[in-house]
Amino acid sequence: MDNATAASAADLLYGIEAIADHLQLTKRQTLHLHEKGGLPTFKMGRTVCARRSTLAKHFAAQEAAARGTD
């Protein structure tokens, strides 16, 4: 596995539980956000996944919007 592949794999959160742990939310809260489109998630087969980097950008944009800045 090369460095780019390893970095990409380390960035991946595989499953609602992994995403919930990363966000420090419950599985139910995370599933609800996913179902309502409130998280930038995607599916690999039937498993919900997200990237740490994408989540960080998403929440940074939400924070900037709340402050009224871009």
PDB file of N, CA, C and O in Angstrom:
ATOM      1  N   MET A   1       0.857  -1.185   0.000  1.00  0.00           N
ATOM      2  CA  MET A   1       0.000   0.000   0.000  1.00  0.00           C
ATOM      3  C   MET A   1       0.894   1.236   0.000  1.00  0.00           C
ATOM      4  O   MET A   1       1.751   1.376   0.873  1.00  0.00           O
ATOM      5  N   ASP A   2       0.707   2.133  -0.965  1.00  0.00           N
ATOM      6  CA  ASP A   2       1.524   3.339  -1.007  1.00  0.00           C
ATOM      7  C   ASP A   2       0.981   4.387  -0.037  1.00  0.00           C
ATOM      8  O   ASP A   2      -0.078   4.199   0.560  1.00  0.00           O
ATOM      9  N   ASN A   3       1.712   5.489   0.115  1.00  0.00           N
ATOM     10  CA  ASN A   3       1.340   6.520   1.092  1.00  0.00           C
ATOM     11  C   ASN A   3      -0.011   7.151   0.796  1.00  0.00           C
ATOM     12  O   ASN A   3      -0.780   7.415   1.721  1.00  0.00           O
ATOM     13  N   ALA A   4      -0.318   7.397  -0.478  1.00  0.00           N
ATOM     14  CA  ALA A   4      -1.605   8.004  -0.835  1.00  0.00           C
ATOM     15  C   ALA A   4      -2.761   7.081  -0.491  1.00  0.00           C
ATOM     16  O   ALA A   4      -3.791   7.534   0.009  1.00  0.00           O
ATOM     17  N   THR A   5      -2.600   5.805  -0.751  1.00  0.00           N
ATOM     18  CA  THR A   5      -3.649   4.835  -0.435  1.00  0.00           C
ATOM     19  C   THR A   5      -3.822   4.710   1.069  1.00  0.00           C
ATOM     20  O   THR A   5      -4.948   4.633   1.561  1.00  0.00           O
ATOM     21  N   ALA A   6      -2.724   4.689   1.796  1.00  0.00           N
ATOM     22  CA  ALA A   6      -2.792   4.595   3.257  1.00  0.00           C
ATOM     23  C   ALA A   6      -3.462   5.826   3.851  1.00  0.00           C
ATOM     24  O   ALA A   6      -4.264   5.711   4.778  1.00  0.00           O
ATOM     25  N   ALA A   7      -3.139   7.002   3.326  1.00  0.00           N
ATOM     26  CA  ALA A   7      -3.747   8.237   3.823  1.00  0.00           C
ATOM     27  C   ALA A   7      -5.242   8.252   3.525  1.00  0.00           C
ATOM     28  O   ALA A   7      -6.042   8.678   4.358  1.00  0.00           O
ATOM     29  N   SER A   8      -5.612   7.792   2.345  1.00  0.00           N
ATOM     30  CA  SER A   8      -7.018   7.741   1.969  1.00  0.00           C
ATOM     31  C   SER A   8      -7.793   6.771   2.861  1.00  0.00           C
ATOM     32  O   SER A   8      -8.914   7.062   3.277  1.00  0.00           O
ATOM     33  N   ALA A   9      -7.198   5.637   3.146  1.00  0.00           N
ATOM     34  CA  ALA A   9      -7.834   4.648   4.014  1.00  0.00           C
ATOM     35  C   ALA A   9      -7.967   5.178   5.437  1.00  0.00           C
ATOM     36  O   ALA A   9      -8.968   4.912   6.102  1.00  0.00           O
ATOM     37  N   ALA A  10      -6.977   5.918   5.910  1.00  0.00           N
ATOM     38  CA  ALA A  10      -7.028   6.474   7.260  1.00  0.00           C
ATOM     39  C   ALA A  10      -8.092   7.565   7.371  1.00  0.00           C
ATOM     40  O   ALA A  10      -8.623   7.811   8.454  1.00  0.00           O
ATOM     41  N   ASP A  11      -8.400   8.215   6.256  1.00  0.00           N
ATOM     42  CA  ASP A  11      -9.394   9.287   6.229  1.00  0.00           C
ATOM     43  C   ASP A  11     -10.824   8.743   6.220  1.00  0.00           C
ATOM     44  O   ASP A  11     -11.761   9.470   6.552  1.00  0.00           O
ATOM     45  N   LEU A  12     -11.001   7.487   5.848  1.00  0.00           N
ATOM     46  CA  LEU A  12     -12.320   6.887   5.697  1.00  0.00           C
ATOM     47  C   LEU A  12     -12.909   6.440   7.026  1.00  0.00           C
ATOM     48  O   LEU A  12     -12.252   5.763   7.816  1.00  0.00           O
ATOM     49  N   LEU A  13     -14.148   6.827   7.256  1.00  0.00           N
ATOM     50  CA  LEU A  13     -14.925   6.332   8.389  1.00  0.00           C
ATOM     51  C   LEU A  13     -15.945   5.375   7.810  1.00  0.00           C
ATOM     52  O   LEU A  13     -16.791   5.778   7.011  1.00  0.00           O
ATOM     53  N   TYR A  14     -15.878   4.109   8.202  1.00  0.00           N
ATOM     54  CA  TYR A  14     -16.687   3.060   7.603  1.00  0.00           C
ATOM     55  C   TYR A  14     -17.758   2.627   8.588  1.00  0.00           C
ATOM     56  O   TYR A  14     -17.477   1.906   9.546  1.00  0.00           O
ATOM     57  N   GLY A  15     -18.989   3.068   8.350  1.00  0.00           N
ATOM     58  CA  GLY A  15     -20.118   2.695   9.190  1.00  0.00           C
ATOM     59  C   GLY A  15     -20.595   3.835  10.075  1.00  0.00           C
ATOM     60  O   GLY A  15     -19.830   4.722  10.452  1.00  0.00           O
ATOM     61  N   ILE A  16     -21.875   3.785  10.392  1.00  0.00           N
ATOM     62  CA  ILE A  16     -22.491   4.818  11.236  1.00  0.00           C
ATOM     63  C   ILE A  16     -21.799   4.895  12.587  1.00  0.00           C
ATOM     64  O   ILE A  16     -21.594   5.988  13.116  1.00  0.00           O
ATOM     65  N   GLU A  17     -21.439   3.751  13.151  1.00  0.00           N
ATOM     66  CA  GLU A  17     -20.796   3.752  14.467  1.00  0.00           C
ATOM     67  C   GLU A  17     -19.460   4.487  14.438  1.00  0.00           C
ATOM     68  O   GLU A  17     -19.152   5.245  15.358  1.00  0.00           O
ATOM     69  N   ALA A  18     -18.668   4.271  13.398  1.00  0.00           N
ATOM     70  CA  ALA A  18     -17.378   4.951  13.277  1.00  0.00           C
ATOM     71  C   ALA A  18     -17.568   6.451  13.097  1.00  0.00           C
ATOM     72  O   ALA A  18     -16.822   7.249  13.664  1.00  0.00           O
ATOM     73  N   ILE A  19     -18.563   6.828  12.310  1.00  0.00           N
ATOM     74  CA  ILE A  19     -18.857   8.252  12.107  1.00  0.00           C
ATOM     75  C   ILE A  19     -19.328   8.874  13.420  1.00  0.00           C
ATOM     76  O   ILE A  19     -18.891   9.964  13.789  1.00  0.00           O
ATOM     77  N   ALA A  20     -20.221   8.175  14.122  1.00  0.00           N
ATOM     78  CA  ALA A  20     -20.729   8.661  15.405  1.00  0.00           C
ATOM     79  C   ALA A  20     -19.603   8.841  16.417  1.00  0.00           C
ATOM     80  O   ALA A  20     -19.556   9.851  17.119  1.00  0.00           O
ATOM     81  N   ASP A  21     -18.703   7.875  16.497  1.00  0.00           N
ATOM     82  CA  ASP A  21     -17.571   7.982  17.421  1.00  0.00           C
ATOM     83  C   ASP A  21     -16.713   9.196  17.082  1.00  0.00           C
ATOM     84  O   ASP A  21     -16.288   9.934  17.970  1.00  0.00           O
ATOM     85  N   HIS A  22     -16.465   9.395  15.800  1.00  0.00           N
ATOM     86  CA  HIS A  22     -15.649  10.528  15.364  1.00  0.00           C
ATOM     87  C   HIS A  22     -16.306  11.862  15.721  1.00  0.00           C
ATOM     88  O   HIS A  22     -15.631  12.798  16.149  1.00  0.00           O
ATOM     89  N   LEU A  23     -17.619  11.943  15.543  1.00  0.00           N
ATOM     90  CA  LEU A  23     -18.351  13.179  15.813  1.00  0.00           C
ATOM     91  C   LEU A  23     -18.764  13.323  17.277  1.00  0.00           C
ATOM     92  O   LEU A  23     -19.279  14.363  17.688  1.00  0.00           O
ATOM     93  N   GLN A  24     -18.535  12.284  18.044  1.00  0.00           N
ATOM     94  CA  GLN A  24     -18.938  12.233  19.456  1.00  0.00           C
ATOM     95  C   GLN A  24     -20.448  12.429  19.605  1.00  0.00           C
ATOM     96  O   GLN A  24     -20.926  13.194  20.443  1.00  0.00           O
ATOM     97  N   LEU A  25     -21.174  11.702  18.754  1.00  0.00           N
ATOM     98  CA  LEU A  25     -22.628  11.670  18.790  1.00  0.00           C
ATOM     99  C   LEU A  25     -23.062  10.231  19.006  1.00  0.00           C
ATOM    100  O   LEU A  25     -22.255   9.306  18.913  1.00  0.00           O
ATOM    101  N   THR A  26     -24.347  10.049  19.296  1.00  0.00           N
ATOM    102  CA  THR A  26     -24.866   8.686  19.379  1.00  0.00           C
ATOM    103  C   THR A  26     -25.076   8.153  17.961  1.00  0.00           C
ATOM    104  O   THR A  26     -25.131   8.914  16.995  1.00  0.00           O
ATOM    105  N   LYS A  27     -25.191   6.830  17.864  1.00  0.00           N
ATOM    106  CA  LYS A  27     -25.462   6.228  16.559  1.00  0.00           C
ATOM    107  C   LYS A  27     -26.786   6.743  16.009  1.00  0.00           C
ATOM    108  O   LYS A  27     -26.892   7.018  14.813  1.00  0.00           O
ATOM    109  N   ARG A  28     -27.786   6.878  16.854  1.00  0.00           N
ATOM    110  CA  ARG A  28     -29.109   7.336  16.414  1.00  0.00           C
ATOM    111  C   ARG A  28     -29.044   8.777  15.899  1.00  0.00           C
ATOM    112  O   ARG A  28     -29.634   9.086  14.864  1.00  0.00           O
ATOM    113  N   GLN A  29     -28.338   9.656  16.606  1.00  0.00           N
ATOM    114  CA  GLN A  29     -28.196  11.040  16.152  1.00  0.00           C
ATOM    115  C   GLN A  29     -27.506  11.091  14.789  1.00  0.00           C
ATOM    116  O   GLN A  29     -27.909  11.842  13.901  1.00  0.00           O
ATOM    117  N   THR A  30     -26.476  10.292  14.645  1.00  0.00           N
ATOM    118  CA  THR A  30     -25.716  10.261  13.395  1.00  0.00           C
ATOM    119  C   THR A  30     -26.564   9.711  12.260  1.00  0.00           C
ATOM    120  O   THR A  30     -26.549  10.258  11.157  1.00  0.00           O
ATOM    121  N   LEU A  31     -27.295   8.651  12.509  1.00  0.00           N
ATOM    122  CA  LEU A  31     -28.177   8.087  11.497  1.00  0.00           C
ATOM    123  C   LEU A  31     -29.246   9.094  11.087  1.00  0.00           C
ATOM    124  O   LEU A  31     -29.564   9.218   9.905  1.00  0.00           O
ATOM    125  N   HIS A  32     -29.795   9.804  12.052  1.00  0.00           N
ATOM    126  CA  HIS A  32     -30.803  10.820  11.761  1.00  0.00           C
ATOM    127  C   HIS A  32     -30.215  11.914  10.858  1.00  0.00           C
ATOM    128  O   HIS A  32     -30.832  12.293   9.862  1.00  0.00           O
ATOM    129  N   LEU A  33     -29.033  12.417  11.200  1.00  0.00           N
ATOM    130  CA  LEU A  33     -28.388  13.435  10.372  1.00  0.00           C
ATOM    131  C   LEU A  33     -28.123  12.915   8.960  1.00  0.00           C
ATOM    132  O   LEU A  33     -28.315  13.636   7.980  1.00  0.00           O
ATOM    133  N   HIS A  34     -27.687  11.677   8.861  1.00  0.00           N
ATOM    134  CA  HIS A  34     -27.448  11.062   7.546  1.00  0.00           C
ATOM    135  C   HIS A  34     -28.749  10.989   6.747  1.00  0.00           C
ATOM    136  O   HIS A  34     -28.784  11.361   5.574  1.00  0.00           O
ATOM    137  N   GLU A  35     -29.807  10.513   7.381  1.00  0.00           N
ATOM    138  CA  GLU A  35     -31.089  10.342   6.692  1.00  0.00           C
ATOM    139  C   GLU A  35     -31.682  11.672   6.242  1.00  0.00           C
ATOM    140  O   GLU A  35     -32.351  11.727   5.210  1.00  0.00           O
ATOM    141  N   LYS A  36     -31.452  12.733   6.988  1.00  0.00           N
ATOM    142  CA  LYS A  36     -31.996  14.052   6.661  1.00  0.00           C
ATOM    143  C   LYS A  36     -31.072  14.844   5.737  1.00  0.00           C
ATOM    144  O   LYS A  36     -31.394  15.972   5.365  1.00  0.00           O
ATOM    145  N   GLY A  37     -29.934  14.270   5.363  1.00  0.00           N
ATOM    146  CA  GLY A  37     -29.004  14.961   4.469  1.00  0.00           C
ATOM    147  C   GLY A  37     -28.138  15.985   5.167  1.00  0.00           C
ATOM    148  O   GLY A  37     -27.575  16.871   4.524  1.00  0.00           O
ATOM    149  N   GLY A  38     -28.029  15.871   6.474  1.00  0.00           N
ATOM    150  CA  GLY A  38     -27.257  16.834   7.243  1.00  0.00           C
ATOM    151  C   GLY A  38     -25.780  16.521   7.363  1.00  0.00           C
ATOM    152  O   GLY A  38     -25.024  17.290   7.957  1.00  0.00           O
ATOM    153  N   LEU A  39     -25.366  15.403   6.804  1.00  0.00           N
ATOM    154  CA  LEU A  39     -23.952  15.022   6.825  1.00  0.00           C
ATOM    155  C   LEU A  39     -23.513  14.646   5.416  1.00  0.00           C
ATOM    156  O   LEU A  39     -24.289  14.059   4.662  1.00  0.00           O
ATOM    157  N   PRO A  40     -22.278  14.978   5.055  1.00  0.00           N
ATOM    158  CA  PRO A  40     -21.760  14.570   3.748  1.00  0.00           C
ATOM    159  C   PRO A  40     -21.296  13.115   3.795  1.00  0.00           C
ATOM    160  O   PRO A  40     -20.114  12.834   3.994  1.00  0.00           O
ATOM    161  N   THR A  41     -22.231  12.212   3.612  1.00  0.00           N
ATOM    162  CA  THR A  41     -21.945  10.782   3.674  1.00  0.00           C
ATOM    163  C   THR A  41     -22.183  10.159   2.305  1.00  0.00           C
ATOM    164  O   THR A  41     -22.771  10.778   1.418  1.00  0.00           O
ATOM    165  N   PHE A  42     -21.723   8.945   2.153  1.00  0.00           N
ATOM    166  CA  PHE A  42     -21.955   8.177   0.939  1.00  0.00           C
ATOM    167  C   PHE A  42     -22.033   6.719   1.331  1.00  0.00           C
ATOM    168  O   PHE A  42     -21.674   6.350   2.449  1.00  0.00           O
ATOM    169  N   LYS A  43     -22.494   5.900   0.428  1.00  0.00           N
ATOM    170  CA  LYS A  43     -22.630   4.482   0.725  1.00  0.00           C
ATOM    171  C   LYS A  43     -21.658   3.664  -0.105  1.00  0.00           C
ATOM    172  O   LYS A  43     -21.440   3.927  -1.287  1.00  0.00           O
ATOM    173  N   MET A  44     -21.086   2.673   0.542  1.00  0.00           N
ATOM    174  CA  MET A  44     -20.306   1.639  -0.125  1.00  0.00           C
ATOM    175  C   MET A  44     -21.109   0.370   0.092  1.00  0.00           C
ATOM    176  O   MET A  44     -21.073  -0.225   1.168  1.00  0.00           O
ATOM    177  N   GLY A  45     -21.833  -0.038  -0.940  1.00  0.00           N
ATOM    178  CA  GLY A  45     -22.780  -1.122  -0.758  1.00  0.00           C
ATOM    179  C   GLY A  45     -23.916  -0.629   0.106  1.00  0.00           C
ATOM    180  O   GLY A  45     -24.594   0.342  -0.233  1.00  0.00           O
ATOM    181  N   ARG A  46     -24.124  -1.304   1.228  1.00  0.00           N
ATOM    182  CA  ARG A  46     -25.173  -0.883   2.164  1.00  0.00           C
ATOM    183  C   ARG A  46     -24.624  -0.157   3.374  1.00  0.00           C
ATOM    184  O   ARG A  46     -25.379   0.194   4.281  1.00  0.00           O
ATOM    185  N   THR A  47     -23.313   0.075   3.403  1.00  0.00           N
ATOM    186  CA  THR A  47     -22.670   0.696   4.557  1.00  0.00           C
ATOM    187  C   THR A  47     -22.485   2.193   4.331  1.00  0.00           C
ATOM    188  O   THR A  47     -21.957   2.613   3.301  1.00  0.00           O
ATOM    189  N   VAL A  48     -22.924   2.990   5.298  1.00  0.00           N
ATOM    190  CA  VAL A  48     -22.763   4.436   5.245  1.00  0.00           C
ATOM    191  C   VAL A  48     -21.318   4.773   5.613  1.00  0.00           C
ATOM    192  O   VAL A  48     -20.787   4.279   6.608  1.00  0.00           O
ATOM    193  N   CYS A  49     -20.700   5.614   4.804  1.00  0.00           N
ATOM    194  CA  CYS A  49     -19.312   6.007   5.017  1.00  0.00           C
ATOM    195  C   CYS A  49     -19.187   7.524   4.944  1.00  0.00           C
ATOM    196  O   CYS A  49     -20.071   8.212   4.434  1.00  0.00           O
ATOM    197  N   ALA A  50     -18.085   8.023   5.456  1.00  0.00           N
ATOM    198  CA  ALA A  50     -17.758   9.453   5.353  1.00  0.00           C
ATOM    199  C   ALA A  50     -16.243   9.586   5.428  1.00  0.00           C
ATOM    200  O   ALA A  50     -15.545   8.677   5.877  1.00  0.00           O
ATOM    201  N   ARG A  51     -15.760  10.712   4.989  1.00  0.00           N
ATOM    202  CA  ARG A  51     -14.337  11.012   5.104  1.00  0.00           C
ATOM    203  C   ARG A  51     -14.149  12.068   6.193  1.00  0.00           C
ATOM    204  O   ARG A  51     -14.882  13.055   6.253  1.00  0.00           O
ATOM    205  N   ARG A  52     -13.164  11.844   7.042  1.00  0.00           N
ATOM    206  CA  ARG A  52     -12.866  12.810   8.100  1.00  0.00           C
ATOM    207  C   ARG A  52     -12.647  14.199   7.510  1.00  0.00           C
ATOM    208  O   ARG A  52     -13.161  15.189   8.030  1.00  0.00           O
ATOM    209  N   SER A  53     -11.884  14.268   6.425  1.00  0.00           N
ATOM    210  CA  SER A  53     -11.569  15.556   5.800  1.00  0.00           C
ATOM    211  C   SER A  53     -12.824  16.249   5.278  1.00  0.00           C
ATOM    212  O   SER A  53     -12.953  17.466   5.407  1.00  0.00           O
ATOM    213  N   THR A  54     -13.741  15.498   4.696  1.00  0.00           N
ATOM    214  CA  THR A  54     -14.982  16.074   4.178  1.00  0.00           C
ATOM    215  C   THR A  54     -15.868  16.558   5.314  1.00  0.00           C
ATOM    216  O   THR A  54     -16.484  17.619   5.212  1.00  0.00           O
ATOM    217  N   LEU A  55     -15.939  15.789   6.394  1.00  0.00           N
ATOM    218  CA  LEU A  55     -16.717  16.219   7.562  1.00  0.00           C
ATOM    219  C   LEU A  55     -16.141  17.505   8.147  1.00  0.00           C
ATOM    220  O   LEU A  55     -16.894  18.404   8.520  1.00  0.00           O
ATOM    221  N   ALA A  56     -14.820  17.601   8.230  1.00  0.00           N
ATOM    222  CA  ALA A  56     -14.179  18.800   8.774  1.00  0.00           C
ATOM    223  C   ALA A  56     -14.520  20.018   7.913  1.00  0.00           C
ATOM    224  O   ALA A  56     -14.846  21.081   8.443  1.00  0.00           O
ATOM    225  N   LYS A  57     -14.446  19.868   6.594  1.00  0.00           N
ATOM    226  CA  LYS A  57     -14.796  20.974   5.685  1.00  0.00           C
ATOM    227  C   LYS A  57     -16.264  21.350   5.816  1.00  0.00           C
ATOM    228  O   LYS A  57     -16.612  22.530   5.799  1.00  0.00           O
ATOM    229  N   HIS A  58     -17.126  20.341   5.947  1.00  0.00           N
ATOM    230  CA  HIS A  58     -18.563  20.571   6.089  1.00  0.00           C
ATOM    231  C   HIS A  58     -18.859  21.398   7.337  1.00  0.00           C
ATOM    232  O   HIS A  58     -19.604  22.376   7.278  1.00  0.00           O
ATOM    233  N   PHE A  59     -18.275  21.004   8.460  1.00  0.00           N
ATOM    234  CA  PHE A  59     -18.545  21.726   9.702  1.00  0.00           C
ATOM    235  C   PHE A  59     -17.880  23.090   9.732  1.00  0.00           C
ATOM    236  O   PHE A  59     -18.400  24.009  10.364  1.00  0.00           O
ATOM    237  N   ALA A  60     -16.754  23.244   9.071  1.00  0.00           N
ATOM    238  CA  ALA A  60     -16.118  24.561   8.957  1.00  0.00           C
ATOM    239  C   ALA A  60     -17.021  25.508   8.154  1.00  0.00           C
ATOM    240  O   ALA A  60     -17.169  26.680   8.499  1.00  0.00           O
ATOM    241  N   ALA A  61     -17.615  24.987   7.090  1.00  0.00           N
ATOM    242  CA  ALA A  61     -18.545  25.805   6.285  1.00  0.00           C
ATOM    243  C   ALA A  61     -19.795  26.155   7.081  1.00  0.00           C
ATOM    244  O   ALA A  61     -20.289  27.279   6.997  1.00  0.00           O
ATOM    245  N   GLN A  62     -20.313  25.194   7.859  1.00  0.00           N
ATOM    246  CA  GLN A  62     -21.482  25.471   8.700  1.00  0.00           C
ATOM    247  C   GLN A  62     -21.173  26.551   9.727  1.00  0.00           C
ATOM    248  O   GLN A  62     -21.985  27.443   9.975  1.00  0.00           O
ATOM    249  N   GLU A  63     -19.990  26.457  10.316  1.00  0.00           N
ATOM    250  CA  GLU A  63     -19.568  27.435  11.320  1.00  0.00           C
ATOM    251  C   GLU A  63     -19.415  28.823  10.684  1.00  0.00           C
ATOM    252  O   GLU A  63     -19.840  29.823  11.262  1.00  0.00           O
ATOM    253  N   ALA A  64     -18.812  28.880   9.504  1.00  0.00           N
ATOM    254  CA  ALA A  64     -18.635  30.154   8.814  1.00  0.00           C
ATOM    255  C   ALA A  64     -19.988  30.761   8.459  1.00  0.00           C
ATOM    256  O   ALA A  64     -20.181  31.969   8.597  1.00  0.00           O
ATOM    257  N   ALA A  65     -20.918  29.938   8.007  1.00  0.00           N
ATOM    258  CA  ALA A  65     -22.257  30.430   7.660  1.00  0.00           C
ATOM    259  C   ALA A  65     -22.971  30.959   8.891  1.00  0.00           C
ATOM    260  O   ALA A  65     -23.688  31.956   8.811  1.00  0.00           O
ATOM    261  N   ALA A  66     -22.785  30.311  10.013  1.00  0.00           N
ATOM    262  CA  ALA A  66     -23.427  30.760  11.257  1.00  0.00           C
ATOM    263  C   ALA A  66     -22.872  32.109  11.715  1.00  0.00           C
ATOM    264  O   ALA A  66     -23.576  32.917  12.320  1.00  0.00           O
ATOM    265  N   ARG A  67     -21.596  32.331  11.412  1.00  0.00           N
ATOM    266  CA  ARG A  67     -20.968  33.617  11.769  1.00  0.00           C
ATOM    267  C   ARG A  67     -21.247  34.680  10.736  1.00  0.00           C
ATOM    268  O   ARG A  67     -20.997  35.863  10.970  1.00  0.00           O
ATOM    269  N   GLY A  68     -21.772  34.261   9.575  1.00  0.00           N
ATOM    270  CA  GLY A  68     -22.064  35.203   8.519  1.00  0.00           C
ATOM    271  C   GLY A  68     -20.856  35.547   7.662  1.00  0.00           C
ATOM    272  O   GLY A  68     -20.829  36.590   7.009  1.00  0.00           O
ATOM    273  N   THR A  69     -19.842  34.656   7.664  1.00  0.00           N
ATOM    274  CA  THR A  69     -18.645  34.862   6.852  1.00  0.00           C
ATOM    275  C   THR A  69     -18.475  33.693   5.906  1.00  0.00           C
ATOM    276  O   THR A  69     -19.044  32.624   6.126  1.00  0.00           O
ATOM    277  N   ASP A  70     -17.707  33.885   4.869  1.00  0.00           N
ATOM    278  CA  ASP A  70     -17.425  32.795   3.933  1.00  0.00           C
ATOM    279  C   ASP A  70     -15.996  32.463   3.892  1.00  0.00           C
ATOM    280  O   ASP A  70     -15.592  31.566   3.152  1.00  0.00           O
TER     281      ASP A  70
END
